[in-house]
Amino acid sequence: MSDSLGKSVLKVLLGLVFIVSAVLKLIDMDSFEIYIYSYHFFSLNASFIVARLAIILELVLGIGLVSHTLHKMYWWGSMAMLGGYTLLLIYALTLGRTDSCHCFGDFLQLDPKQSLIKNAVLMLLFLLIYKMESWKTPFRWLILCLTVMASTIAVFVISPPDNLTSNSDPEQNLQVELFDAMLDTEPLEALNLREGKQVVCFFSTSCEYCQLAAHKLSLMQQFYGFPPERITYLFMGNEESVAGFYEQSESAQYRDLLYPDMSRLVKVVNGNFPVVVLMEDGIVIREYGLRNMKEEEVKSFFLLGPSIEGFPK
């Protein structure tokens, strides 16, 4: 194999790595969004967009590398992207984080140290193809424009951001009368959930979306300093699965209760999990699922102290 052919094959392989990485992130978009949000550089809504832009960039660079056109532009773009991710990983290490960086979605779990090694190897391989020549196709700029357009459309169609698709007036899953009766019977009566502002979460321990919702709410609580004693998780499951829920969701541990009457719990949320309820003095103000949880509303509920009348409807 000639040196030129070997470099061409290497370049294609590097492009395929970027494409595979982008596709795996897209498959596990919910987790990747929350990972972006967890650094709190961006709001939750902005994190939805940033996560998709990162995937689009990887797709464009990967396809560009495979096409062998505009070599220097794609080479520098790839090195800049790897450099940016490397800086983020170094920052993650300074924070003491050991969670997966989601470089390959949830398919391959790499902690920041492992991902730094992966980036270093990729950057060294890119140095080997630095002096390659581009194919002089007259359609190189057309290929770039079509790649950007196709990648953007594909990403936003396959996984539209929650803030652009969730209803402002979502279907209500909580059966308020049944929930109200629950509050006045054991074991909830002893928790005094009718006092002041409370967040009550209905989770199934085996539900992936419940784990994502718990992670999202936990990040909001940590970012904005909500009183943790005002958050209660009501679980459907068993004692062993509760510990696994906290581990899988990466949620902080709040007051929780394994509700003894599973059929009653299912009826209260109309069979839908997760349901996150904001209450003030025993009156339900808002309920959310995973998709329509609004950061500004939750933040306002606790930090700005709105009365029931003043809370946005």
Secondary structure, 3 states (H helix, E strand, C coil): CCHHHHHHHHHHHHHHHHHHHHHHHHHCHHHHHHHHHHCCCCCHHHHHHHHHHHHHHHHHHHHHHHHCCCHHHHHHHHHHHHHHHHHHHHHHHHCCCCCCCCCECCCECCCHHHHHHHHHHHHHHHHHCCCCCCCCCCCHHHHHHHHHHHHHHHHHHHCCCHHHHCCCCCCCCCCHHHHHHHHCCCCCHHHCCCCCEEEEEEEECCCHHHHHHHHHHHHHHHHHCCCHHHEEEEEECCHHHHHHHHHHHCCCCCEEEECCCHHHHHHHCCCCCCEEEEEECCEEEEEECCCCCCHHHHHHHHHHCCCCCCCCC
